[in-house]
Amino acid sequence: MSEPATHVGGAVPGGMEVAGTDGFARTRVGPATYREALRSREFRGLVIAQVLSEWGDHIARVALAALVLDRTDSAFLAVLAFVVSFLPAVFGSALLGGLADRWPRKIVLLGCDLGRGLIIAVLALLAVGSTPIWVLLLTLLLAEVFSAPFEAAQRSVVPDILPQPRLALAGMGLMRVLFQLDQVIGIALAGVVIYFVDARWALLLDSATFGVSFVVLAITVRWRPASQQTQGTPTTLLQEFRAGFRLVFDDPALRALVMLGWGAAVFIIAPEAVALAYARHDGAGSAVGAALMASIPAGAALGAYLVGRQGPLRQVQLLLPLALATCLPLLATCVAPPWEVALGLWFLSGLGQGFLLPLIGTVNLLAPAHFRGRVNGLAGAGFALASASSFLLAGALADVTSPPVAVTVAGAVGVGLIGAARHSWPRGAIRRAAAEVYAG
């Protein structure tokens, strides 16, 4: 057998596709499976830690929101408990993501789990009638600061654990599916825990999940030195952020992928933001609103699974079509359909979110190993900022007009953004990057 070529159009080892003259797949061979990725003991530990952490996150947020609502009878302050939990992602991801490059990623993961676990335990102890609400919210804010570097290190370490690109993409695909499912399961678990015990015990349970995650990661993940190069690199977190920013925006492929992810927040977040209001607008209760909210991550989980069954190069080729498919069902809400119809439409919209799988995976694999934490931090910060802005704008528009109009406008804006992205899409750079990462 001839030696595999390393340029576009050459033969590819490892059961992958063969790239054609345009850099995309022409021969279809099965992609890596979740089972293959899970053969790695380290990756199994990372998955278990992810599930526990995400369940705990949702339990803590719902528990604190319920506690605040019970103490103040203020829906605004209860919602503020959710908003506060996401604020550190806007600023913390950009600046603290570099810690995943500067320090060993296992140390970052363990340190963040330990920090979150201890602070949430303190929050549970403070959750008594005499504690001011602002103290509770500030304590949650402090705990959530650890989430940004944890997520950057978690994404950055996957290619270290699964060095074959097709396996890394499959692993990140599984983590993306679980991320969506954990939203549904975590919120349901929070409701059960709060119903049978109370919010303080739910917070203690959250603290315990971080403790178990710490032990799992300590046992399963191997020690690796810090990936950041020791010479010629920035020495402060702000300089590291600037270096990551320059890397992303000087590379046409990385820039296009990251900006597509930021723009996607507009049409991904809007339905969830107005789900409860949509149910009320249709004369239904909060249970229906919760079902509408859950339909989107449920569809996204299935979408990520289906996209993950395609070959890596084919996944990249589907980026823009699937992003557009996410927007189109939202346009149908212009006729204010009954909630049962909206449920199906939003589930279909969630299916289209499968495009985030190759987007996140390709960004991680394109970024140099010693920049991966900074790139993930920058991408996460931009997405968090866009998500928070979309959440507020969708809610304001729903108040001024109606929830169906707010969702329709988000879908229309999304179509416009995808059209603009397609017009300026660096096809050649994306093709070359995909071929280099997945077929090189």
C-alpha positions as CSV (number, residue, x, y, z in Angstrom):
1,M,0.0,0.0,0.0
2,S,1.3,3.4,-0.9
3,E,2.2,5.9,1.9
4,P,-0.7,8.2,2.8
5,A,-0.4,11.7,1.4
6,T,-0.6,14.7,3.7
7,H,-2.1,17.1,1.2
8,V,-5.6,17.8,0.0
9,G,-6.8,15.0,-2.2
10,G,-4.5,12.3,-0.7
11,A,-5.4,9.0,0.8
12,V,-6.4,9.2,4.5
13,P,-5.5,6.7,7.2
14,G,-7.7,5.7,10.1
15,G,-10.9,5.0,8.3
16,M,-11.6,8.6,7.3
17,E,-12.9,10.2,4.2
18,V,-10.8,11.0,1.2
19,A,-10.8,14.8,0.4
20,G,-11.7,15.8,-3.1
21,T,-10.4,18.7,-5.2
22,D,-12.4,21.2,-3.2
23,G,-11.1,19.9,0.1
24,F,-14.3,18.1,1.2
25,A,-15.3,14.5,1.4
26,R,-15.8,12.4,-1.7
27,T,-15.5,8.9,-0.3
28,R,-17.8,8.2,2.6
29,V,-16.4,6.0,5.4
30,G,-18.0,5.8,8.8
31,P,-16.8,8.4,11.3
32,A,-15.5,7.6,14.8
33,T,-18.2,6.6,17.2
34,Y,-19.0,7.5,20.8
35,R,-18.0,4.0,21.8
36,E,-14.6,4.4,20.3
37,A,-14.1,7.7,22.2
38,L,-15.3,6.1,25.5
39,R,-12.7,3.4,25.3
40,S,-10.4,6.0,26.7
41,R,-10.5,5.8,30.5
42,E,-9.5,9.5,30.7
43,F,-12.4,10.5,28.5
44,R,-14.9,8.4,30.4
45,G,-13.8,10.3,33.6
46,L,-14.1,13.6,31.8
47,V,-17.7,12.7,30.7
48,I,-18.7,11.6,34.2
49,A,-17.3,14.8,35.7
50,Q,-19.1,16.9,33.0
51,V,-22.5,15.3,33.8
52,L,-22.1,15.7,37.5
53,S,-21.0,19.3,37.2
54,E,-23.8,20.3,34.8
55,W,-26.5,18.6,36.9
56,G,-25.1,20.4,39.9
57,D,-25.0,23.8,38.1
58,H,-28.7,23.5,37.2
59,I,-29.7,22.3,40.6
60,A,-28.0,25.3,42.3
61,R,-29.4,27.9,39.9
62,V,-33.0,26.6,40.2
63,A,-32.6,26.1,44.0
64,L,-31.4,29.7,44.6
65,A,-34.0,31.1,42.3
66,A,-36.7,29.2,44.2
67,L,-35.2,30.4,47.5
68,V,-35.1,34.0,46.4
69,L,-38.7,33.8,45.1
70,D,-39.9,32.3,48.4
71,R,-38.1,35.0,50.4
72,T,-39.0,38.1,48.3
73,D,-42.0,37.0,46.2
74,S,-40.3,38.9,43.4
75,A,-40.1,37.2,40.0
76,F,-37.5,39.8,38.9
77,L,-35.1,38.9,41.7
78,A,-35.7,35.2,41.0
79,V,-34.7,35.7,37.4
80,L,-31.8,37.8,38.5
81,A,-30.5,34.7,40.3
82,F,-30.3,33.0,36.9
83,V,-28.7,36.0,35.2
84,V,-26.0,36.4,37.9
85,S,-25.0,32.8,37.4
86,F,-24.1,33.5,33.7
87,L,-22.4,36.9,34.2
88,P,-18.9,35.5,34.9
89,A,-18.9,33.7,31.6
90,V,-18.9,37.1,29.8
91,F,-15.8,38.5,31.4
92,G,-14.2,35.4,33.1
93,S,-14.0,33.3,30.0
94,A,-12.0,35.8,28.1
95,L,-9.5,36.5,30.8
96,L,-9.4,33.3,32.8
97,G,-9.6,30.9,29.8
98,G,-5.8,31.5,29.4
99,L,-5.3,29.6,32.7
100,A,-6.0,26.4,30.8
101,D,-2.8,27.2,28.7
102,R,-0.7,28.6,31.5
103,W,-1.3,25.9,34.1
104,P,-1.6,22.1,33.6
105,R,-5.2,21.5,32.6
106,K,-5.8,18.8,35.2
107,I,-4.8,21.4,37.9
108,V,-7.3,23.9,36.4
109,L,-10.1,21.3,36.4
110,L,-9.4,20.1,39.9
111,G,-9.0,23.6,41.3
112,C,-12.2,24.8,39.8
113,D,-14.2,21.9,41.1
114,L,-12.7,22.4,44.6
115,G,-13.4,26.1,44.5
116,R,-17.0,25.7,43.3
117,G,-17.7,22.9,45.8
118,L,-16.5,24.9,48.8
119,I,-18.3,28.1,47.8
120,I,-21.6,26.4,47.1
121,A,-21.3,24.7,50.5
122,V,-20.9,28.1,52.1
123,L,-23.9,29.4,50.1
124,A,-26.0,26.5,51.5
125,L,-25.0,27.5,55.0
126,L,-25.8,31.2,54.3
127,A,-29.2,30.3,52.9
128,V,-31.2,31.3,56.0
129,G,-33.8,34.0,56.6
130,S,-31.4,36.5,58.1
131,T,-29.0,36.6,55.2
132,P,-29.6,39.5,52.7
133,I,-30.5,38.5,49.2
134,W,-27.5,40.4,47.7
135,V,-25.1,38.3,49.8
136,L,-26.6,35.1,48.4
137,L,-26.4,36.4,44.8
138,L,-22.8,37.6,45.3
139,T,-21.8,34.2,46.7
140,L,-23.3,32.5,43.7
141,L,-21.5,35.0,41.4
142,L,-18.2,34.1,43.1
143,A,-18.8,30.4,42.6
144,E,-19.6,30.8,39.0
145,V,-16.3,32.6,38.4
146,F,-14.7,29.1,38.5
147,S,-17.0,27.8,35.7
148,A,-15.2,29.8,32.9
149,P,-11.7,28.3,33.3
150,F,-13.2,24.9,34.0
151,E,-15.0,24.9,30.7
152,A,-12.0,26.2,28.8
153,A,-9.8,23.5,30.3
154,Q,-12.4,20.8,29.7
155,R,-12.7,21.6,26.0
156,S,-9.0,22.1,25.6
157,V,-8.0,18.8,27.1
158,V,-10.2,16.7,24.8
159,P,-7.7,16.7,21.9
160,D,-4.9,15.9,24.4
161,I,-6.9,12.8,25.6
162,L,-8.1,11.9,22.1
163,P,-5.2,12.9,19.8
164,Q,-6.8,11.5,16.6
165,P,-9.0,14.4,15.1
166,R,-11.9,12.1,14.2
167,L,-11.9,10.7,17.8
168,A,-11.7,14.1,19.3
169,L,-14.6,15.3,17.2
170,A,-16.7,12.3,18.3
171,G,-15.8,12.9,21.9
172,M,-16.8,16.6,21.7
173,G,-19.9,15.5,19.9
174,L,-20.9,13.2,22.8
175,M,-20.1,16.0,25.3
176,R,-22.3,18.4,23.2
177,V,-25.2,15.9,23.3
178,L,-24.8,15.5,27.0
179,F,-24.7,19.2,27.5
180,Q,-28.1,19.6,26.0
181,L,-29.6,16.6,27.8
182,D,-28.2,17.8,31.1
183,Q,-30.2,21.0,30.8
184,V,-33.4,19.0,30.7
185,I,-32.4,16.5,33.3
186,G,-30.7,19.0,35.6
187,I,-33.8,21.3,35.7
188,A,-36.1,18.3,36.3
189,L,-33.8,17.0,39.1
190,A,-33.8,20.4,40.7
191,G,-37.6,20.4,40.8
192,V,-37.7,17.0,42.4
193,V,-35.0,17.8,45.0
194,I,-36.6,21.1,46.0
195,Y,-40.1,19.5,46.2
196,F,-39.0,16.6,48.4
197,V,-36.5,18.5,50.6
198,D,-35.7,22.2,50.3
199,A,-33.4,24.7,48.5
200,R,-30.6,24.4,51.1
201,W,-30.3,20.7,50.7
202,A,-30.3,21.1,46.9
203,L,-27.4,23.5,47.3
204,L,-25.5,21.0,49.5
205,L,-26.2,18.3,46.8
206,D,-24.7,20.6,44.2
207,S,-21.6,21.0,46.4
208,A,-21.4,17.2,46.7
209,T,-21.5,16.8,42.9
210,F,-18.4,19.0,42.5
211,G,-16.7,16.9,45.2
212,V,-17.4,13.7,43.3
213,S,-16.3,15.3,40.0
214,F,-13.0,16.3,41.7
215,V,-12.4,12.7,42.8
216,V,-13.2,11.3,39.4
217,L,-11.0,13.7,37.5
218,A,-8.1,13.2,40.0
219,I,-8.3,9.4,39.5
220,T,-8.9,9.2,35.7
221,V,-7.2,12.2,34.0
222,R,-3.4,11.8,33.5
223,W,-1.0,14.5,34.5
224,R,0.3,16.6,31.6
225,P,2.5,19.7,31.8
226,A,1.2,23.1,30.9
227,S,0.9,23.5,27.1
228,Q,1.9,27.1,26.9
229,Q,5.3,27.6,25.5
230,T,7.8,29.0,28.0
231,Q,9.5,31.5,25.7
232,G,8.2,34.4,23.8
233,T,4.7,34.2,25.3
234,P,2.7,36.9,27.1
235,T,3.2,37.1,30.9
236,T,-0.2,38.5,32.0
237,L,-3.8,37.3,31.6
238,L,-4.6,40.5,29.7
239,Q,-1.7,40.0,27.3
240,E,-2.7,36.4,26.8
241,F,-6.2,37.5,26.0
242,R,-4.8,39.9,23.4
243,A,-2.7,37.1,21.9
244,G,-5.7,34.8,21.6
245,F,-7.8,37.6,20.1
246,R,-5.1,38.2,17.4
247,L,-4.8,34.5,16.7
248,V,-8.6,34.2,16.1
249,F,-9.1,37.3,14.0
250,D,-5.9,37.0,12.0
251,D,-6.9,33.5,10.8
252,P,-9.8,33.6,8.3
253,A,-11.2,30.2,9.2
254,L,-11.1,30.6,12.9
255,R,-12.6,34.1,12.6
256,A,-15.5,32.9,10.5
257,L,-16.2,30.0,12.8
258,V,-16.1,31.9,16.0
259,M,-18.2,34.8,14.6
260,L,-20.8,32.3,13.3
261,G,-21.1,30.9,16.8
262,W,-21.5,34.4,18.3
263,G,-24.2,35.3,15.7
264,A,-26.0,32.0,16.4
265,A,-26.8,33.2,19.9
266,V,-29.5,35.5,18.5
267,F,-31.7,32.8,17.2
268,I,-30.7,30.0,19.6
269,I,-31.6,31.9,22.8
270,A,-34.7,33.8,21.8
271,P,-37.2,30.9,22.1
272,E,-35.9,29.8,25.5
273,A,-36.1,33.4,26.7
274,V,-39.8,33.8,26.0
275,A,-40.9,30.2,26.5
276,L,-42.8,30.9,29.7
277,A,-44.3,34.1,28.2
278,Y,-45.4,32.2,25.1
279,A,-47.2,29.6,27.1
280,R,-49.0,32.3,29.1
281,H,-49.8,34.1,25.8
282,D,-51.4,30.9,24.6
283,G,-53.4,30.5,27.8
284,A,-51.3,27.6,29.1
285,G,-49.5,27.2,32.4
286,S,-45.9,27.2,33.6
287,A,-45.6,23.5,33.0
288,V,-46.2,24.1,29.3
289,G,-43.6,26.9,29.4
290,A,-41.1,24.5,30.8
291,A,-41.9,22.0,28.1
292,L,-41.4,24.6,25.4
293,M,-38.1,25.5,27.0
294,A,-37.0,21.9,27.2
295,S,-38.0,21.2,23.6
296,I,-35.0,23.2,22.2
297,P,-32.2,21.4,24.1
298,A,-34.0,18.1,23.4
299,G,-33.9,18.8,19.7
300,A,-30.3,20.1,19.9
301,A,-29.2,16.8,21.6
302,L,-30.7,14.7,18.8
303,G,-29.3,17.1,16.2
304,A,-25.8,16.8,17.6
305,Y,-26.2,13.0,17.7
306,L,-27.3,12.9,14.0
307,V,-24.6,15.3,12.8
308,G,-22.0,13.3,14.8
309,R,-22.8,10.3,12.6
310,Q,-21.6,12.1,9.6
311,G,-17.9,12.1,8.6
312,P,-15.9,15.1,9.9
313,L,-15.4,16.8,6.5
314,R,-19.1,16.4,5.8
315,Q,-20.0,18.0,9.2
316,V,-17.9,21.1,8.3
317,Q,-19.7,21.2,4.9
318,L,-23.1,21.3,6.7
319,L,-22.2,24.3,8.9
320,L,-24.2,27.0,7.1
321,P,-27.1,24.9,5.9
322,L,-27.8,23.6,9.4
323,A,-27.4,27.1,10.9
324,L,-30.1,28.3,8.4
325,A,-32.3,25.3,9.3
326,T,-32.2,26.4,12.9
327,C,-33.8,29.8,11.9
328,L,-36.5,28.6,9.5
329,P,-38.9,26.9,11.9
330,L,-38.9,30.1,14.1
331,L,-40.3,32.1,11.2
332,A,-43.5,29.9,11.3
333,T,-44.3,31.4,14.8
334,C,-45.4,34.6,13.0
335,V,-48.9,33.1,12.9
336,A,-48.8,32.6,16.7
337,P,-49.5,28.8,16.5
338,P,-50.9,26.9,19.5
339,W,-48.2,25.8,22.0
340,E,-48.4,22.2,20.7
341,V,-47.4,23.3,17.2
342,A,-44.7,25.7,18.7
343,L,-43.3,22.8,20.6
344,G,-42.7,20.9,17.4
345,L,-41.3,23.9,15.6
346,W,-38.9,24.7,18.4
347,F,-37.8,21.0,18.5
348,L,-37.0,21.2,14.8
349,S,-35.1,24.4,15.4
350,G,-33.1,22.6,18.0
351,L,-32.2,19.9,15.6
352,G,-30.5,22.4,13.4
353,Q,-28.2,23.4,16.3
354,G,-26.2,20.3,15.4
355,F,-24.0,22.7,13.4
356,L,-22.4,23.7,16.7
357,L,-20.8,20.3,17.0
358,P,-18.4,20.7,14.0
359,L,-18.0,24.4,14.8
360,I,-16.8,23.8,18.3
361,G,-14.7,20.8,17.4
362,T,-13.0,22.4,14.4
363,V,-12.2,25.6,16.4
364,N,-10.5,23.4,19.1
365,L,-8.6,21.4,16.6
366,L,-7.5,24.4,14.5
367,A,-6.2,26.3,17.6
368,P,-2.5,25.5,18.5
369,A,-2.4,23.4,21.6
370,H,-0.7,26.1,23.7
371,F,-3.5,28.6,22.6
372,R,-6.5,26.3,23.0
373,G,-7.6,27.6,26.4
374,R,-7.4,31.3,25.3
375,V,-9.4,30.6,22.1
376,N,-12.0,28.7,24.0
377,G,-12.2,31.5,26.6
378,L,-12.6,34.2,23.9
379,A,-15.2,32.2,22.0
380,G,-17.1,31.4,25.2
381,A,-17.0,35.0,26.4
382,G,-18.4,36.3,23.1
383,F,-21.1,33.7,23.0
384,A,-22.1,34.5,26.6
385,L,-22.3,38.2,25.9
386,A,-24.4,37.6,22.8
387,S,-26.6,35.2,24.7
388,A,-27.2,37.6,27.5
389,S,-28.0,40.4,25.1
390,S,-30.3,38.2,23.1
391,F,-32.1,37.1,26.2
392,L,-32.8,40.6,27.3
393,L,-33.7,41.9,23.8
394,A,-36.1,39.0,23.2
395,G,-37.8,39.6,26.5
396,A,-38.1,43.3,25.9
397,L,-39.5,42.7,22.4
398,A,-42.0,40.2,23.7
399,D,-43.3,42.8,26.3
400,V,-43.6,45.5,23.6
401,T,-45.2,43.2,20.9
402,S,-45.8,39.5,21.8
403,P,-43.8,36.3,22.3
404,P,-44.6,35.0,18.8
405,V,-43.4,38.2,17.3
406,A,-40.1,38.1,19.3
407,V,-39.3,34.6,18.1
408,T,-40.2,35.4,14.5
409,V,-37.9,38.5,14.6
410,A,-35.1,36.4,16.0
411,G,-35.6,33.9,13.2
412,A,-35.6,36.6,10.6
413,V,-32.5,38.3,12.0
414,G,-30.8,34.9,12.0
415,V,-31.6,34.3,8.3
416,G,-30.1,37.7,7.6
417,L,-27.0,36.9,9.6
418,I,-26.5,33.5,7.9
419,G,-27.0,35.2,4.5
420,A,-24.3,37.7,5.4
421,A,-22.0,35.0,6.7
422,R,-22.5,33.0,3.5
423,H,-21.6,36.0,1.4
424,S,-18.3,36.6,3.2
425,W,-17.6,32.9,4.1
426,P,-13.9,32.1,3.5
427,R,-14.7,28.9,1.6
428,G,-11.1,28.3,0.5
429,A,-9.7,28.9,4.0
430,I,-12.4,26.7,5.6
431,R,-11.8,23.9,3.0
432,R,-8.0,24.0,3.6
433,A,-8.4,24.1,7.4
434,A,-10.9,21.2,7.3
435,A,-8.6,19.1,5.1
436,E,-5.6,19.9,7.3
437,V,-7.3,19.1,10.5
438,Y,-9.3,16.0,9.5
439,A,-7.5,14.6,6.4
440,G,-3.9,15.7,7.0
